[in-house]
Amino acid sequence: MIKKLRFACSLAFAFLVSQNLSAQGPVLPKANKGQQGPTRPNIIMIVADDLGYGDLGSYGQKYIKTPYLDRLAAEGMRFTHAYAGAPIGGAARASLMTGLHTGHTYIRGNKNIPLRAKDITIAEVLRQARYKTIALGKWGLGLENTTGEPFKKGFEHWAGFTTQEHADNYYPQFLWRFEPGFKGVNAFHGMVPIYRNREGRRVEYSQDLITKAALNSIRIYRPAFDNKYQPFFLYISYTTPHANNDLFSKTGNGMEVPHNRPYSQYRWPLAERNKAAMITRLDADVGKIMDKIAQYKMEKDTIIIFTSDNGPHAEGGVNPTYLGSAGPLRGIKRSLYEGGIRVPLIIRWTGKTKANIISELPVGAWDFMPTLAQIARSRAPRDLDGVSFLATLQGLPQTQKHEFLYWEFHEGGSKQAARMGDWKVVRPALGDRLELYNLKTDIGETKNVAAQHPDVIIKFENFLRTARTRSTHWPLTKATPAGGR
């Protein structure tokens, strides 16, 4: 018997509940005799929203408490040169899901433009390898009834927010969900009302609902007792610590959290206390997921990946420098300097990845697609920008490396950035000369050394000429003049 996941509304939390249902699953290779887990690992990918490079204790944070994520880092591999696909969520998630950098992704910003039918995602690649696929939380890659809906992009089970705007409300009145039909039961596709949040009430916090759903998914899809295993891919896209900007416009504090313990007595601005509480709450929820994996003795059979979609924000009343959210980096969300795109990345794969390892390998979010495809023994699409870093996870020489990493961003005019080895260039606006920084000696990007290294600039200019494909929705444009539209 394979346990099925069913999303349903309840008075308690109007979200995920489970029920064991009889169904005949796919025929899978039998595990080796005596083996206590699947032959391919379960994969849990947790993505935070606007969490900065310096927001975790393991990355130098001194004020915000993150004991569980610090433990995850101590038990796994921590990357210090990991990059988001973009400095803003929609484009970053598109890059992560499709294995392409923002010069090639179809989605390159936060417009409500969906992935196309031909855009292949990680979930579709893993389903080819007979993974069960579940997505929870913020999607942002296609509205309902478009080609970009999660269940059309490889996820068999899905519940959460389709749009950025909906996800920014931490006490939503409804969530979207999809469940496939089986054995005469029709598929469900629609809204699940959260009655306790109706009429302005603020009872059910969305992050809590997502965490409950994640824990339930692990319980349901843990290895069966009869040694017939189907590994799962669980994508958990949290919305914290993103701001609720609508609430900020009304109250002056957009950092929405049920309480701000353990920071309630700190003499910090209210928004900073709330942001810290959001991050500590996120950390505790990651701890619950780690504990659930341990409860079912699945540590050696499960990869846990934790990262962020982009750098820290300056929204909701928050000052990102107050608690050092970007660490030593320059820039924040919506910036192509390091603070906008360099993010935490922690991966624990017990028994495969050595504990307490720090990797300085430059890794882009678009590298997840080929890496997870290789782990799952599936086939990724051709012509990806991503490069598998499985060898690094296994402690082997990383023979495949990027010659260049690339980003572009289009709010307020187009901007570009690229990295080659320790060199990094930023074009702050279309038509501007490239700025050049040596990240090995100047992680804060304070010294533009372009004039001293014309040979390096030429290499970057040659690369940038062919780094992108044309985009109807995101063409290269000059900055809008002050007072312009």
C-alpha positions as CSV (number, residue, x, y, z in Angstrom):
1,M,0.0,0.0,0.0
2,I,1.3,3.5,-0.9
3,K,0.0,6.3,1.3
4,K,-1.6,9.1,-0.6
5,L,-1.6,12.8,0.4
6,R,-4.8,14.6,0.5
7,F,-5.2,18.3,1.2
8,A,-8.4,19.3,2.9
9,C,-9.9,22.1,4.9
10,S,-10.4,21.7,8.6
11,L,-11.6,24.0,11.4
12,A,-8.3,23.6,13.2
13,F,-6.0,25.0,10.5
14,A,-7.9,24.9,7.2
15,F,-5.0,23.1,5.5
16,L,-3.3,19.8,5.0
17,V,-4.6,16.7,6.7
18,S,-3.8,13.1,5.7
19,Q,-5.6,10.0,5.1
20,N,-4.3,6.5,4.1
21,L,-5.7,5.5,0.8
22,S,-5.4,2.3,-1.1
23,A,-3.7,2.6,-4.4
24,Q,-1.3,0.6,-6.6
25,G,1.9,2.5,-7.1
26,P,4.4,2.2,-9.8
27,V,6.7,-0.9,-10.0
28,L,10.0,0.2,-8.5
29,P,13.4,-1.6,-8.3
30,K,13.6,-3.6,-5.0
31,A,16.0,-2.4,-2.4
32,N,19.0,-4.5,-1.6
33,K,18.4,-7.1,1.0
34,G,18.7,-5.6,4.5
35,Q,18.7,-2.0,3.1
36,Q,16.8,0.3,5.4
37,G,16.2,3.2,2.9
38,P,15.6,4.0,-0.7
39,T,18.3,3.5,-3.3
40,R,18.0,7.1,-4.2
41,P,17.7,9.8,-1.6
42,N,14.6,11.8,-0.7
43,I,15.2,15.5,-1.4
44,I,13.9,18.3,0.8
45,M,14.6,21.8,-0.6
46,I,13.8,24.7,1.7
47,V,13.8,28.2,0.2
48,A,13.5,31.3,2.4
49,D,12.3,34.6,1.1
50,D,14.6,37.6,1.3
51,L,16.9,36.0,3.9
52,G,20.3,37.7,3.7
53,Y,23.8,36.2,3.5
54,G,24.4,37.5,7.0
55,D,21.1,36.5,8.7
56,L,22.3,33.1,10.1
57,G,24.6,32.4,12.9
58,S,26.7,30.0,10.8
59,Y,27.3,33.0,8.4
60,G,28.3,35.4,11.1
61,Q,25.0,36.7,12.5
62,K,25.6,37.8,16.1
63,Y,22.1,38.9,17.2
64,I,19.5,36.6,15.6
65,K,19.2,33.1,17.0
66,T,19.3,30.3,14.4
67,P,20.4,27.2,16.4
68,Y,18.8,24.6,14.1
69,L,20.2,26.0,10.8
70,D,23.6,26.4,12.5
71,R,23.3,22.7,13.5
72,L,22.4,21.8,9.9
73,A,25.5,23.6,8.8
74,A,27.7,21.8,11.3
75,E,26.3,18.4,10.2
76,G,26.7,19.2,6.5
77,M,28.3,21.5,3.9
78,R,28.1,25.3,4.0
79,F,28.7,27.2,0.8
80,T,30.2,30.7,1.1
81,H,30.0,31.5,-2.6
82,A,26.4,30.4,-3.4
83,Y,24.3,32.7,-5.6
84,A,20.6,33.2,-6.2
85,G,19.5,33.3,-9.8
86,A,18.4,36.9,-9.5
87,P,18.1,39.7,-6.9
88,I,14.3,39.3,-6.9
89,G,12.0,36.4,-6.2
90,G,10.2,35.6,-9.5
91,A,13.3,35.5,-11.6
92,A,15.3,33.7,-8.9
93,R,12.7,30.9,-8.6
94,A,12.6,30.5,-12.4
95,S,16.3,30.1,-12.5
96,L,16.3,27.6,-9.7
97,M,13.5,25.5,-11.2
98,T,14.7,25.5,-14.8
99,G,18.5,25.3,-14.5
100,L,19.0,28.5,-16.6
101,H,20.5,31.8,-15.6
102,T,18.5,35.0,-16.1
103,G,19.9,35.6,-19.5
104,H,18.1,32.5,-20.7
105,T,15.1,32.0,-18.4
106,Y,11.7,32.9,-19.7
107,I,10.8,34.7,-16.5
108,R,13.3,37.4,-15.7
109,G,11.3,39.5,-13.2
110,N,8.2,39.7,-11.0
111,K,5.5,40.1,-13.6
112,N,2.7,37.6,-13.5
113,I,4.0,35.8,-16.6
114,P,3.9,32.0,-16.4
115,L,6.4,29.4,-17.3
116,R,5.6,27.9,-20.7
117,A,4.6,24.3,-21.4
118,K,8.1,23.7,-22.8
119,D,10.0,25.1,-19.8
120,I,11.2,22.0,-17.9
121,T,11.5,22.1,-14.1
122,I,13.4,20.1,-11.5
123,A,10.1,18.4,-10.5
124,E,9.5,17.2,-14.1
125,V,13.1,15.8,-14.2
126,L,12.7,14.0,-10.9
127,R,9.3,12.6,-11.8
128,Q,11.0,10.9,-14.7
129,A,13.1,9.1,-12.0
130,R,9.8,8.1,-10.2
131,Y,10.1,10.6,-7.5
132,K,6.9,11.7,-5.7
133,T,6.8,15.5,-6.0
134,I,5.2,17.9,-3.5
135,A,5.4,21.7,-3.5
136,L,4.3,23.9,-0.6
137,G,4.3,27.6,-0.1
138,K,5.2,30.4,-2.5
139,W,5.2,29.6,-6.2
140,G,5.3,32.8,-8.3
141,L,5.9,31.1,-11.7
142,G,2.3,30.9,-13.0
143,L,-1.2,31.9,-11.9
144,E,-4.0,29.4,-11.7
145,N,-5.3,28.2,-15.1
146,T,-2.0,29.1,-16.9
147,T,0.7,26.9,-18.3
148,G,2.9,27.7,-15.2
149,E,0.7,26.2,-12.5
150,P,2.7,23.9,-10.2
151,F,0.8,20.7,-11.1
152,K,1.5,21.4,-14.8
153,K,5.2,21.8,-14.0
154,G,5.8,18.4,-12.4
155,F,4.3,18.6,-8.9
156,E,1.8,16.0,-8.1
157,H,0.7,17.6,-4.9
158,W,0.7,21.4,-4.3
159,A,-0.7,23.9,-1.8
160,G,0.2,27.5,-1.3
161,F,0.3,30.8,-3.1
162,T,0.5,31.3,-6.8
163,T,1.4,35.0,-6.8
164,Q,3.9,37.2,-5.0
165,E,1.1,39.5,-3.8
166,H,-0.9,36.7,-2.2
167,A,2.2,35.3,-0.5
168,D,3.0,38.6,1.1
169,N,-0.1,38.3,3.4
170,Y,0.8,36.1,6.4
171,Y,-2.8,35.6,7.4
172,P,-4.4,34.7,4.1
173,Q,-8.1,34.0,3.8
174,F,-7.4,31.1,1.4
175,L,-4.7,29.0,-0.2
176,W,-4.6,27.2,-3.5
177,R,-4.2,23.5,-3.7
178,F,-4.1,20.7,-6.2
179,E,-4.6,17.0,-5.7
180,P,-4.6,14.4,-8.5
181,G,-7.5,12.1,-9.0
182,F,-7.2,8.4,-8.4
183,K,-9.4,5.3,-8.4
184,G,-12.5,7.1,-9.5
185,V,-11.9,10.1,-7.3
186,N,-11.8,13.4,-9.2
187,A,-8.8,15.7,-9.0
188,F,-9.2,18.7,-6.8
189,H,-8.0,22.1,-8.1
190,G,-9.1,25.2,-6.3
191,M,-9.1,27.4,-3.3
192,V,-9.1,26.1,0.3
193,P,-10.7,28.8,2.6
194,I,-9.1,29.5,5.9
195,Y,-12.2,30.5,7.8
196,R,-10.4,31.6,11.0
197,N,-8.7,34.4,9.0
198,R,-11.9,35.7,7.6
199,E,-13.4,39.2,8.5
200,G,-10.0,40.6,9.3
201,R,-9.1,38.0,11.9
202,R,-5.4,37.0,12.2
203,V,-5.3,33.4,13.6
204,E,-3.7,31.0,11.1
205,Y,-0.1,32.1,10.3
206,S,0.8,30.9,6.8
207,Q,4.2,29.7,7.7
208,D,2.8,27.5,10.4
209,L,0.4,26.0,7.9
210,I,3.2,25.3,5.4
211,T,5.3,23.6,8.1
212,K,2.4,21.4,9.2
213,A,1.9,20.4,5.6
214,A,5.6,19.6,5.2
215,L,5.7,17.5,8.4
216,N,2.6,15.6,7.2
217,S,4.2,15.0,3.8
218,I,7.3,13.5,5.4
219,R,5.1,11.2,7.5
220,I,3.1,10.0,4.6
221,Y,5.9,9.5,2.1
222,R,8.5,8.0,4.5
223,P,9.9,4.6,3.4
224,A,7.2,1.9,3.6
225,F,7.7,-1.1,5.8
226,D,7.7,-3.6,2.9
227,N,11.0,-2.3,1.3
228,K,9.1,-1.0,-1.7
229,Y,10.3,2.6,-1.8
230,Q,9.4,5.7,-3.8
231,P,11.7,8.6,-3.0
232,F,10.1,12.0,-2.7
233,F,11.0,15.6,-3.6
234,L,9.6,18.0,-1.2
235,Y,9.9,21.7,-2.2
236,I,9.1,24.0,0.7
237,S,9.1,27.7,-0.3
238,Y,8.6,29.8,2.8
239,T,7.6,33.4,2.7
240,T,9.6,34.6,5.7
241,P,11.3,37.0,6.3
242,H,9.6,38.9,3.4
243,A,7.7,42.0,4.3
244,N,3.9,42.6,4.1
245,N,4.1,45.9,2.3
246,D,0.4,46.4,2.3
247,L,0.4,46.2,6.1
248,F,3.4,48.5,6.2
249,S,1.5,51.2,4.3
250,K,-1.3,51.0,6.9
251,T,0.6,50.5,10.2
252,G,4.2,51.4,9.5
253,N,5.3,47.9,10.4
254,G,5.2,45.3,7.7
255,M,7.1,42.5,9.5
256,E,4.1,40.3,10.3
257,V,4.6,37.7,12.9
258,P,2.4,36.2,15.7
259,H,4.8,37.4,18.4
260,N,8.4,38.7,18.5
261,R,9.8,36.5,21.3
262,P,12.6,36.1,22.2
263,Y,13.3,39.7,21.2
264,S,10.2,41.4,22.7
265,Q,12.3,43.1,25.4
266,Y,15.2,44.1,23.2
267,R,15.6,47.8,22.6
268,W,15.5,47.5,18.9
269,P,12.9,49.1,16.5
270,L,9.8,47.1,16.4
271,A,10.3,46.1,12.7
272,E,13.8,44.7,13.6
273,R,12.4,42.7,16.5
274,N,9.7,41.3,14.3
275,K,12.2,40.4,11.5
276,A,14.5,38.7,14.0
277,A,11.5,36.7,15.4
278,M,10.5,35.7,11.8
279,I,13.9,34.3,11.1
280,T,14.1,32.5,14.5
281,R,10.6,31.1,13.8
282,L,11.8,29.9,10.4
283,D,14.8,28.3,12.0
284,A,12.6,26.5,14.5
285,D,10.4,25.1,11.7
286,V,13.5,23.8,9.9
287,G,14.3,22.2,13.2
288,K,10.9,20.5,13.2
289,I,11.7,19.1,9.8
290,M,15.1,17.8,10.9
291,D,13.4,16.2,14.0
292,K,10.8,14.5,11.8
293,I,13.5,13.1,9.6
294,A,15.3,11.8,12.7
295,Q,12.1,10.4,14.1
296,Y,11.7,8.1,11.1
297,K,15.4,7.3,11.0
298,M,15.7,8.8,7.5
299,E,18.8,11.0,7.9
300,K,21.0,8.8,5.7
301,D,18.2,8.6,3.1
302,T,17.4,12.3,2.9
303,I,19.2,15.3,1.5
304,I,18.2,18.6,3.1
305,I,18.9,21.8,1.1
306,F,18.4,25.2,2.6
307,T,18.9,28.5,0.7
308,S,17.3,31.9,0.0
309,D,15.8,33.3,-3.1
310,N,17.8,36.6,-3.0
311,G,19.4,39.0,-0.6
312,P,17.8,40.9,2.3
313,H,15.1,43.6,1.8
314,A,14.7,47.2,3.0
315,E,10.9,46.9,3.2
316,G,8.3,46.8,5.9
317,G,10.1,49.3,8.1
318,V,13.4,47.3,8.2
319,N,16.9,48.7,7.9
320,P,19.0,45.8,6.5
321,T,22.1,47.2,8.0
322,Y,20.7,47.3,11.6
323,L,21.3,43.6,12.2
324,G,23.8,43.1,9.5
325,S,21.6,41.1,7.2
326,A,24.0,41.3,4.2
327,G,27.0,40.5,6.3
328,P,30.2,42.0,4.8
329,L,28.5,42.4,1.4
330,R,27.5,45.5,-0.6
331,G,23.9,45.8,-1.7
332,I,20.6,44.2,-0.9
333,K,17.6,42.8,-2.8
334,R,17.2,44.3,-6.2
335,S,20.9,44.9,-6.4
336,L,23.4,43.0,-8.5
337,Y,26.2,43.7,-6.0
338,E,27.0,40.6,-3.9
339,G,24.5,41.5,-1.1
340,G,21.6,41.2,-3.6
341,I,22.6,37.8,-5.0
342,R,25.0,36.0,-2.7
343,V,22.9,33.8,-0.3
344,P,23.3,31.1,2.3
345,L,23.4,27.6,1.1
346,I,23.5,24.6,3.4
347,I,23.3,21.0,2.3
348,R,23.2,18.0,4.6
349,W,23.5,14.5,3.1
350,T,24.4,12.3,6.0
351,G,26.8,9.5,5.0
352,K,27.6,11.2,1.7
353,T,28.7,14.7,2.6
354,K,31.2,15.1,5.4
355,A,30.1,17.1,8.4
356,N,31.1,20.7,9.1
357,I,32.6,21.4,5.6
358,I,32.9,24.8,4.1
359,S,33.0,25.0,0.3
360,E,34.2,28.1,-1.6
361,L,33.0,26.7,-4.9
362,P,31.0,29.3,-6.8
363,V,27.5,27.8,-7.2
364,G,24.5,29.3,-8.9
365,A,20.8,28.4,-8.2
366,W,20.7,27.1,-11.8
367,D,23.1,24.4,-10.8
368,F,20.5,22.6,-8.7
369,M,18.8,21.1,-11.8
370,P,21.8,19.1,-13.1
371,T,23.0,18.3,-9.6
372,L,19.6,16.8,-8.5
373,A,19.2,15.1,-11.8
374,Q,22.5,13.3,-11.3
375,I,21.7,12.4,-7.7
376,A,18.3,11.0,-8.9
377,R,19.8,9.2,-11.9
378,S,17.5,11.1,-14.2
379,R,18.1,13.1,-17.4
380,A,18.2,16.8,-17.3
381,P,17.4,18.9,-20.4
382,R,20.3,19.7,-22.8
383,D,21.7,23.2,-23.0
384,L,21.3,24.0,-19.4
385,D,23.4,26.8,-17.9
386,G,23.8,24.8,-14.7
387,V,26.7,22.5,-13.8
388,S,26.4,19.6,-11.4
389,F,28.3,20.1,-8.1
390,L,27.6,16.5,-6.9
391,A,31.4,15.8,-6.9
392,T,31.8,18.6,-4.4
393,L,29.1,17.2,-2.1
394,Q,30.8,13.9,-2.2
395,G,34.2,15.3,-1.4
396,L,35.6,14.6,-4.9
397,P,37.5,16.9,-7.2
398,Q,35.1,19.3,-9.0
399,T,36.2,18.8,-12.6
400,Q,33.2,20.7,-14.0
401,K,33.2,24.4,-13.1
402,H,31.7,27.6,-14.5
403,E,33.8,29.8,-16.6
404,F,31.3,32.6,-16.1
405,L,28.3,33.2,-13.9
406,Y,25.7,35.7,-15.2
407,W,22.8,37.8,-13.9
408,E,20.5,40.5,-15.3
409,F,17.8,42.6,-13.7
410,H,15.3,45.0,-15.2
411,E,13.5,47.2,-12.7
412,G,14.3,50.9,-13.3
413,G,16.3,50.0,-16.4
414,S,18.5,47.0,-17.2
415,K,21.5,46.0,-15.1
416,Q,24.0,43.2,-15.7
417,A,26.6,41.3,-13.7
418,A,29.0,38.4,-14.3
419,R,31.6,36.5,-12.3
420,M,34.8,34.8,-13.7
421,G,37.0,33.2,-11.1
422,D,37.6,35.9,-8.4
423,W,36.7,38.7,-10.8
424,K,33.2,40.2,-10.8
425,V,31.8,42.9,-13.1
426,V,28.6,45.0,-12.6
427,R,27.0,47.2,-15.2
428,P,24.8,49.5,-13.0
429,A,22.8,50.7,-16.0
430,L,22.6,50.0,-19.7
431,G,25.3,51.9,-21.5
432,D,27.4,52.3,-18.4
433,R,31.0,51.1,-18.3
434,L,31.7,47.9,-16.4
435,E,32.8,48.1,-12.8
436,L,35.4,45.5,-11.9
437,Y,36.0,44.0,-8.4
438,N,38.3,41.3,-7.1
439,L,36.1,39.3,-4.7
440,K,39.1,37.6,-3.1
441,T,40.6,40.8,-1.8
442,D,37.5,43.0,-1.8
443,I,34.4,41.0,-0.9
444,G,32.6,44.3,-0.1
445,E,33.1,45.6,-3.7
446,T,34.5,48.9,-2.6
447,K,37.3,49.3,-5.1
448,N,36.5,49.5,-8.8
449,V,39.7,48.3,-10.5
450,A,38.5,48.3,-14.1
451,A,41.0,50.9,-15.2
452,Q,43.9,48.7,-13.9
453,H,42.8,45.6,-15.7
454,P,41.6,46.3,-19.3
455,D,42.4,42.8,-20.4
456,V,39.9,41.4,-17.8
457,I,37.3,43.9,-18.9
458,I,37.7,42.8,-22.6
459,K,37.0,39.1,-21.6
460,F,33.9,40.1,-19.8
461,E,32.7,42.4,-22.6
462,N,33.1,39.5,-25.1
463,F,31.2,37.2,-22.8
464,L,28.3,39.7,-22.2
465,R,27.8,40.1,-26.0
466,T,26.4,36.5,-26.1
467,A,25.4,35.9,-22.5
468,R,21.7,36.4,-23.1
469,T,18.9,35.7,-25.5
470,R,16.4,38.3,-26.4
471,S,13.3,38.6,-24.3
472,T,10.0,40.2,-25.3
473,H,9.0,40.8,-21.7
474,W,12.4,41.8,-20.4
475,P,14.4,43.6,-23.2
476,L,17.5,45.6,-22.3
477,T,16.4,49.1,-21.5
478,K,18.0,52.3,-20.3
479,A,17.1,53.7,-16.8
480,T,13.9,55.7,-16.7
481,P,14.7,59.4,-16.1
482,A,13.5,61.0,-13.0
483,G,9.8,62.0,-13.5
484,G,9.5,59.6,-16.4
485,R,7.1,56.7,-16.5
